[in-house]
Amino acid sequence: MKTLWIHGGLVLAETICASGFTVEYLRARSGNTLSWAYVFEWPIFAGYAVYMWRKLLKDEVGEPARSDHLPPDAKDPALETYNEYLRSVHGGAPDAPRNPPHGAE
């Protein structure tokens, strides 16, 4: 049901963008020079609507955003090196337990 709303939103957005483009193009052709900026702006809005439509559909279907993520149990060497650096900067031992902030107990 949510995908129907997503598709409907795209149709509405594209209709508005096409109408805005047409109106501003006609105004620009009749001599309103400021309307030329809007003539090029409405297609950008239409492209952004398509981008958001694709993004929302991917989120709704549950597809992963990227396939190059590490599995949950794998360790990232770059992250481990960075965490080691942070511990050395803050003066903590490499395996020191983390203390919760005050009041978080």
N, C-alpha and C positions, 0 to 999 in steps of 0.2 A: 504493500500500500504506500510505503514511503517513497518507493521509486516512482510511483505515479505522480506524486507531488513534485519530485525532482524534475521529471520530464515536463510537467506543467509549468514549473518555474522557468525552465529553459525556453519553452515556447513563448511565454509571456515576455521574458527579457528580450528575446530576439525580435518579437513583434514591436516592442517599444523602441529598440535600437533601429530597426528598419524604418519605422515611422519617423523617428527623430532625424535619421539620415536624410530621408526624402524631403522633409520640411526644410531642413537647413540647406540642402542642396538647391532647392527651389528659391530660397531666400538669397543665397549667395549668387545664383545666376541672375537674380533681378537687381543686383547692385549692392547688397549688404555685404561688405568685405569681411566683417567680423564673423559672419556665418561660415566662411571657409575653414576656420579653426574647428568649428563643430562638425563640419562635413568629415574631417579626418578623425575626430574624437569618437563619434558614434560607432564606427567599426572596431575601434579599440575596446569599447565597452562590450560589444558583441563578442569579441574574442575572449574577453575576460569571463563572460557568462558561460561560454563553452568550456573554458578551463575549469571553472568552479563546478559545472555540471559533471565533468569527468571525475573530478576529485570527490565530489559527494557520492557519485555512483560507486567508486572504488571503496569508499568508507562504508557504504551501505552493504555492499556485497561481502565485504570482509577480506578483500584481497590485501596482501601485504604491500606496503608502499614500495619497498625495494626487496630484491631477493638476495642481496649480498650481505645480509646480517649474519653474525655468528650465531651458532646454536646457543640456547640458554646456558648449557653447562660448560661451554668453551670459554677460555680466558683470553682476553685481548692483550697481547704483549705491550702495545703502546699505552693502553689504559693502566696496566700494572706499573709501567715505568713512570707514568705521570703521577700516579698515586704515591709511589715511593718518593718522588721528588717533593710532593706536597708534605708528606710526613717529615722529610728532612728539613724543609723550610720551617715548619711549625714546631720542630724539636721533638717530635714523637718517635718512639721506637717503631721499627717496621711492623711488629705484630702487637702493638699496644692496643688495648681495648678502647673502643670509642665511648666517651662519656656523653650521656644525653644532656641536652641543655637543662638548666634549672627549671623546675616546674613541669617537666615533660614526663615525670615518673608516674 
